[in-house]
Amino acid sequence: MGQIEEVERAAAEGDASAMTALGKHKLAEAGAAGIHTLQEGARLLQAAAEKGSAEADYAISVLYSVFAHEPQEWSLALVHLRRSAERGWDAAREQLCLLAADRDLAAAAASGQCDDDVWEKLQATIDLPALLGSPTATIVSRTPLIKVVEGFASGAECKWMIERSRERIERARIMDAHILGGKVDSRRTNSSTFFDILDADFILNVLRARIALATQFERPSLEVTGVMHYASGQTFDPHFDWFDSAETPGAAEIDTKGQRVATFLIYLNDGFEGAETEFPAIGWRYKGAPGDALFFMNVDETGSVDRLTLHSGLAPTRGEKWLFSQWIRGPKGVGL
C-alpha cells in the first residue's frame, strides 16, 4: 500500500493527523483537479480541527484568508488562527503576536509569561480594517505608469516575510521553452522562492489583499507570490515582466493564464548599498525603504506590451537585499 493510501485509510478511521495531511494534499491538488477537490480538502481540515488539530485550524485560517472578501470571512480566519495558537501551533502564535496592537501583551505571550486566554485577548486587539487598508500611492511616471506607495507594509510584516523565505530560497531561473520551471542563466544570478496555497499564511494573504486594494485588481489575478534575495554582487539583468506572444512559452502563458499586466514590489529591508530597481529606458531608479512599494503597469492603456517597462535589479555593492514580488495577470488570451 502506498503512502497516500495509508493516509487515506487512517483518515477514514478518524485519525486527525491523517485527516489534516489528506486535507492539505487535496488543497495542493485543487489547482488542477478543480473546486470539488478544494471543497473536499476543506471538509477534511474542518473535521480534523473539530478533533483538536492545531495544524488543521492553521490551514483553515490560511484557506479563509486566501478567499476572504467580506469582513466576517477575515474574522473567521482570525478565529481559526487563534484556535491554532491556543492548541500550540507556533506559526499561529507568532503571527498573533506580530499583528496585535497591544505590544506589551504580545511580548508577554511571546515569552510565555501569560494567562491561558492571552491568544483570545491578542486576537481582540487586531484591527482588521486598518490591517487590510493601503496608504495612498504617488505617481512618479505616467508613461509607463509607475507608482510608489510609501509605508505599504509594516517593519514586522517585512521581517516576517524575510524569515519565512530565508531557508527556502534557491537560484532564480528564467523562462525556457524546453525546461519545466525555467533555467539557470547568467543574466539572473539572484535567488528566489514562491509561496503556493500550502506555503501561504495569514500575514502573506493580508499583504495580497492589500495589494489588490492598492492596484484595483481582483485577488484571483495575483500570481503565486515570490520573495527575491540579492546577495552582494548578484543581479537580474534588464528584462520585461510581460510575456512575449512571439515566443512559444509566452504565447502559451497568455493563452492559458493571461498576460502579466502589472508588477508590485515591496522592499523588505535596508542595510545595503546599491541594488536599486532601474528603468533604463526612462532613466529612473528606485530604492525603497523597508515597507515601501513600487507598482508599475507592464502594458499601456490599449493593453499592448510597454517596452518602456524594461527594468533590472541592480546588484548590492554591500549587504543583501530582500524583495517581495507580486506579478498580476490580465484576462486570458489578451495580448496575443
C-alpha positions as CSV (number, residue, x, y, z in Angstrom):
1,M,0.0,0.0,0.0
2,G,1.4,3.4,-1.0
3,Q,1.9,6.3,1.4
4,I,-1.2,8.3,0.2
5,E,-3.3,5.1,0.5
6,E,-2.1,4.7,4.1
7,V,-3.1,8.3,4.8
8,E,-6.5,7.8,3.3
9,R,-7.1,4.7,5.4
10,A,-6.1,6.4,8.6
11,A,-8.2,9.5,7.7
12,A,-11.2,7.3,7.1
13,E,-10.7,5.8,10.5
14,G,-10.8,9.3,12.0
15,D,-7.2,10.0,12.7
16,A,-6.9,13.8,13.0
17,S,-3.3,13.9,11.8
18,A,-4.1,11.9,8.7
19,M,-7.2,13.9,8.0
20,T,-5.1,17.1,8.2
21,A,-2.4,15.6,5.9
22,L,-5.0,14.4,3.4
23,G,-6.9,17.7,3.5
24,K,-3.7,19.6,2.7
25,H,-2.9,17.1,-0.1
26,K,-6.3,17.9,-1.6
27,L,-5.6,21.6,-1.4
28,A,-2.4,21.1,-3.3
29,E,-4.2,19.1,-6.0
30,A,-7.1,21.6,-6.3
31,G,-5.5,23.8,-8.9
32,A,-5.5,21.1,-11.4
33,A,-8.4,19.0,-10.1
34,G,-11.0,21.7,-9.5
35,I,-13.4,23.1,-6.9
36,H,-14.6,19.7,-5.7
37,T,-11.1,18.7,-4.6
38,L,-10.7,22.1,-2.8
39,Q,-14.0,21.5,-1.0
40,E,-13.1,18.0,0.0
41,G,-9.8,19.3,1.4
42,A,-11.6,22.0,3.3
43,R,-14.1,19.4,4.7
44,L,-11.3,17.1,5.9
45,L,-9.5,20.0,7.6
46,Q,-12.7,21.1,9.3
47,A,-13.2,17.6,10.6
48,A,-9.6,17.4,11.8
49,A,-10.0,20.8,13.6
50,E,-13.1,19.6,15.4
51,K,-10.9,16.8,16.7
52,G,-8.5,19.3,18.1
53,S,-5.8,19.5,15.4
54,A,-3.8,22.8,15.7
55,E,-2.3,22.3,12.2
56,A,-5.8,21.8,10.7
57,D,-7.0,25.1,12.3
58,Y,-4.0,26.8,11.0
59,A,-4.6,25.5,7.5
60,I,-8.3,26.6,7.7
61,S,-7.1,30.1,8.7
62,V,-4.9,30.2,5.6
63,L,-7.8,28.9,3.4
64,Y,-10.3,31.5,4.7
65,S,-7.7,34.3,4.2
66,V,-6.9,33.2,0.7
67,F,-10.5,33.6,-0.4
68,A,-11.9,36.2,2.1
69,H,-13.8,39.1,0.7
70,E,-16.2,40.1,3.5
71,P,-15.2,41.2,7.0
72,Q,-16.8,38.2,8.6
73,E,-14.6,35.9,6.4
74,W,-11.5,37.6,7.6
75,S,-12.8,37.4,11.2
76,L,-13.3,33.6,10.7
77,A,-9.7,33.3,9.5
78,L,-8.6,35.0,12.7
79,V,-10.7,32.8,14.8
80,H,-9.0,29.7,13.4
81,L,-5.6,31.3,13.7
82,R,-6.4,32.0,17.4
83,R,-7.6,28.4,18.0
84,S,-4.4,27.1,16.3
85,A,-2.4,29.3,18.7
86,E,-4.4,28.0,21.7
87,R,-3.6,24.5,20.6
88,G,0.1,25.2,20.5
89,W,0.9,25.9,16.8
90,D,4.0,28.1,16.8
91,A,3.4,29.9,13.5
92,A,-0.1,30.9,14.6
93,R,1.2,32.2,17.9
94,E,4.0,34.2,16.2
95,Q,1.5,35.9,13.8
96,L,-0.9,36.8,16.5
97,C,2.0,38.4,18.4
98,L,3.1,40.3,15.4
99,L,-0.3,41.6,14.4
100,A,-1.7,42.5,17.9
101,A,-2.0,46.2,18.7
102,D,-1.2,45.6,22.4
103,R,2.6,45.2,22.2
104,D,3.1,44.6,25.9
105,L,0.6,41.7,25.8
106,A,2.3,40.4,22.7
107,A,5.7,40.5,24.4
108,A,4.3,38.6,27.4
109,A,2.7,36.0,25.1
110,A,5.9,35.5,23.1
111,S,7.9,35.0,26.4
112,G,5.3,32.5,27.8
113,Q,4.5,34.8,30.7
114,C,0.8,35.0,30.2
115,D,-2.6,33.5,31.1
116,D,-4.3,30.8,29.0
117,D,-6.7,33.4,27.5
118,V,-3.9,35.5,26.1
119,W,-4.5,34.4,22.5
120,E,-8.1,35.5,22.6
121,K,-7.0,38.8,24.1
122,L,-4.5,39.3,21.3
123,Q,-7.0,38.5,18.6
124,A,-9.3,41.1,20.1
125,T,-6.7,43.9,19.6
126,I,-6.2,43.2,15.9
127,D,-7.7,46.0,13.8
128,L,-8.7,44.2,10.6
129,P,-9.9,47.3,8.6
130,A,-6.6,49.0,9.3
131,L,-4.7,45.9,8.5
132,L,-6.4,45.5,5.2
133,G,-6.1,49.2,4.2
134,S,-3.5,50.7,1.9
135,P,-1.6,54.0,2.0
136,T,-2.1,56.4,-0.9
137,A,0.1,55.8,-3.9
138,T,2.1,58.6,-5.6
139,I,2.5,58.6,-9.4
140,V,6.2,59.0,-10.4
141,S,5.7,58.3,-14.1
142,R,2.7,58.2,-16.4
143,T,4.5,56.6,-19.4
144,P,5.0,53.9,-18.4
145,L,2.6,54.1,-15.4
146,I,4.7,53.8,-12.2
147,K,3.5,54.5,-8.7
148,V,5.3,54.4,-5.3
149,V,3.4,53.6,-2.1
150,E,5.4,54.6,1.0
151,G,4.8,52.6,4.2
152,F,2.8,50.0,2.4
153,A,3.9,47.2,4.8
154,S,5.0,47.3,8.4
155,G,8.5,46.6,9.6
156,A,7.2,43.5,11.4
157,E,5.5,42.2,8.2
158,C,8.7,42.7,6.2
159,K,10.8,40.8,8.8
160,W,8.2,38.0,8.8
161,M,8.4,37.6,5.1
162,I,12.3,37.6,5.1
163,E,12.4,34.9,7.9
164,R,9.8,32.8,6.1
165,S,11.9,33.0,2.9
166,R,15.4,32.6,4.3
167,E,15.6,28.8,4.3
168,R,13.6,28.4,1.1
169,I,15.5,30.5,-1.4
170,E,17.3,28.9,-4.3
171,R,18.9,30.1,-7.5
172,A,16.4,32.1,-9.5
173,R,15.5,31.0,-13.1
174,I,14.3,32.5,-16.3
175,M,11.6,31.1,-18.6
176,D,12.7,28.5,-21.1
177,A,10.5,26.7,-23.7
178,H,12.3,23.3,-23.2
179,I,12.8,23.3,-19.4
180,L,9.9,23.0,-16.9
181,G,10.3,25.7,-14.3
182,G,12.8,27.6,-16.4
183,K,16.6,27.5,-16.5
184,V,19.5,28.9,-14.5
185,D,21.1,31.7,-16.6
186,S,23.9,34.2,-16.2
187,R,21.5,37.0,-16.8
188,R,19.9,36.4,-13.5
189,T,22.1,35.5,-10.5
190,N,19.8,36.3,-7.6
191,S,17.8,33.8,-5.6
192,S,14.0,33.4,-5.1
193,T,11.3,31.4,-3.5
194,F,7.5,31.2,-4.1
195,F,4.5,30.6,-1.8
196,D,1.7,28.4,-3.0
197,I,-1.6,27.9,-1.1
198,L,0.1,25.4,1.3
199,D,3.0,27.7,1.9
200,A,0.9,30.8,2.5
201,D,-0.1,32.2,5.8
202,F,-2.4,34.8,7.3
203,I,0.1,37.7,7.0
204,L,1.0,36.9,3.4
205,N,-2.7,36.8,2.5
206,V,-3.2,40.1,4.2
207,L,-0.5,41.6,2.1
208,R,-2.0,40.1,-1.1
209,A,-5.4,41.6,-0.2
210,R,-3.8,45.0,0.5
211,I,-2.0,44.8,-2.9
212,A,-5.4,44.0,-4.6
213,L,-6.9,47.1,-3.0
214,A,-3.9,49.3,-3.9
215,T,-3.8,48.2,-7.5
216,Q,-7.6,47.8,-8.1
217,F,-7.0,44.2,-9.4
218,E,-9.1,41.3,-8.1
219,R,-7.1,38.9,-5.9
220,P,-7.6,35.9,-8.3
221,S,-5.5,38.0,-10.8
222,L,-2.5,37.8,-8.5
223,E,0.1,35.1,-9.3
224,V,1.8,33.0,-6.7
225,T,3.8,35.4,-4.5
226,G,7.6,35.4,-4.6
227,V,10.3,36.7,-2.5
228,M,13.6,37.6,-4.1
229,H,17.1,37.8,-2.5
230,Y,20.1,39.6,-3.8
231,A,23.5,38.9,-2.1
232,S,26.3,41.3,-2.8
233,G,27.1,41.3,-6.5
234,Q,24.0,39.4,-7.6
235,T,21.8,41.0,-10.2
236,F,18.8,40.5,-12.5
237,D,19.8,42.0,-15.9
238,P,17.4,44.2,-17.9
239,H,14.2,42.4,-18.7
240,F,10.5,42.7,-19.2
241,D,7.9,41.1,-16.9
242,W,5.3,40.8,-19.7
243,F,5.2,37.7,-21.9
244,D,6.3,37.8,-25.5
245,S,3.5,36.4,-27.7
246,A,6.0,35.8,-30.5
247,E,7.7,33.1,-28.4
248,T,6.1,29.7,-27.6
249,P,6.2,29.8,-23.8
250,G,5.0,33.4,-23.7
251,A,2.1,32.8,-26.1
252,A,1.1,29.7,-24.1
253,E,1.1,31.7,-20.8
254,I,-1.0,34.5,-22.3
255,D,-3.5,32.0,-23.8
256,T,-4.0,29.9,-20.7
257,K,-3.4,32.4,-17.8
258,G,-3.4,35.8,-19.3
259,Q,-0.8,38.5,-19.9
260,R,1.3,39.6,-16.9
261,V,0.0,43.1,-17.0
262,A,1.4,44.6,-13.8
263,T,4.1,44.2,-11.1
264,F,4.0,45.1,-7.4
265,L,7.2,45.1,-5.4
266,I,7.7,45.6,-1.6
267,Y,11.1,46.4,-0.3
268,L,11.7,44.4,2.8
269,N,15.0,45.5,4.3
270,D,17.7,48.1,4.4
271,G,21.4,48.0,5.4
272,F,22.7,47.5,1.9
273,E,24.2,49.8,-0.7
274,G,23.2,49.9,-4.4
275,A,20.6,47.4,-5.5
276,E,18.2,49.9,-7.0
277,T,15.4,48.9,-9.3
278,E,16.4,50.6,-12.6
279,F,14.2,51.6,-15.6
280,P,16.9,52.4,-18.2
281,A,14.5,53.4,-20.9
282,I,13.2,56.3,-18.9
283,G,16.4,57.0,-16.8
284,W,14.9,56.3,-13.4
285,R,16.0,54.2,-10.4
286,Y,14.2,53.4,-7.1
287,K,15.4,52.2,-3.8
288,G,12.6,51.9,-1.3
289,A,12.9,51.9,2.5
290,P,11.6,48.8,4.3
291,G,7.9,48.6,3.7
292,D,7.8,50.9,0.7
293,A,6.3,49.5,-2.5
294,L,6.7,50.1,-6.2
295,F,3.8,49.4,-8.7
296,F,4.1,49.5,-12.5
297,M,1.9,48.5,-15.4
298,N,3.6,46.3,-17.9
299,V,1.1,47.2,-20.7
300,D,-0.2,50.5,-21.9
301,E,-3.7,51.8,-21.9
302,T,-4.5,49.8,-25.1
303,G,-3.3,46.5,-23.4
304,S,-0.2,46.4,-25.6
305,V,3.1,45.5,-24.0
306,D,5.1,48.5,-23.0
307,R,8.8,48.4,-23.8
308,L,9.5,51.4,-21.6
309,T,9.0,49.0,-18.7
310,L,12.4,47.4,-19.3
311,H,13.9,47.2,-15.8
312,S,16.7,45.5,-13.9
313,G,17.5,44.6,-10.3
314,L,20.9,46.1,-9.8
315,A,23.5,44.3,-7.6
316,P,24.1,45.3,-4.0
317,T,27.6,46.6,-3.6
318,R,27.4,45.9,0.1
319,G,25.0,43.8,2.1
320,E,21.9,41.9,1.0
321,K,18.5,42.9,-0.5
322,W,15.1,41.2,0.1
323,L,12.2,42.0,-2.2
324,F,8.6,40.8,-2.1
325,S,7.5,40.3,-5.7
326,Q,3.8,40.1,-6.9
327,W,3.0,39.7,-10.6
328,I,-0.5,40.4,-11.7
329,R,-2.3,38.8,-14.7
330,G,-4.9,40.2,-17.1
331,P,-7.7,38.3,-18.9
332,K,-6.8,35.1,-20.7
333,G,-5.9,35.5,-24.3
334,V,-5.3,39.3,-24.1
335,G,-2.1,40.4,-25.8
336,L,-1.8,37.6,-28.4
